[in-house]
């Protein structure tokens, strides 16, 4: 008998040693199912890491909004890690700006 994504998310949470009844766990399971569908069931460990990072960032943002603590640096670093993980999964593609040759950029002011 084949397991569904919802069942697989519960199994993954149990393996991580987390109580599956909390609000964060339910959010993690929702994200897990969504990203497992988007990656067609591949890269399960990366998807688990991504879900954990997203829940962590949401928790930090919530605490920051409530004024409990200033987590700006941690939110920034967590967001960077999320972008990197999503790139590894093939969910997003980060394109870097192509730099112009130095000669072109130096000559721009002298074309008048």
C-alpha positions, 0 to 999 in steps of 0.5 A: 500500500502506497503512502500519501504525502500527508502520511509521509509528512507525519512520518518525517515529523516523527523521524525528526522527533517533533510533536505533530499536533502543534501549529508549527508542525501543521504548517510544516506538514502543509509546506512539505506536501506542497514542495513535495508535489512541486518537486515530484517527490524527489529530494525529500531531505532538502524539502524537509530542510526547506520546510524547517527553514520557512517555519523558522523564518516565520517564527522569527518574523512573528516575534519581531512583529510582536516586539519580543526581539530584534531578529533582523540579521537572523531573518536575513540569513534564514531567507538567504538559506531558503533561497539557496535551498530553493535554487538547489531544488530547482524551484527558483532560478537566481540570475545575476546581473551581467556586468558590462566590460570595464572599458564601456563603463569608463567611457560612458561619461566621455561620449558627450 
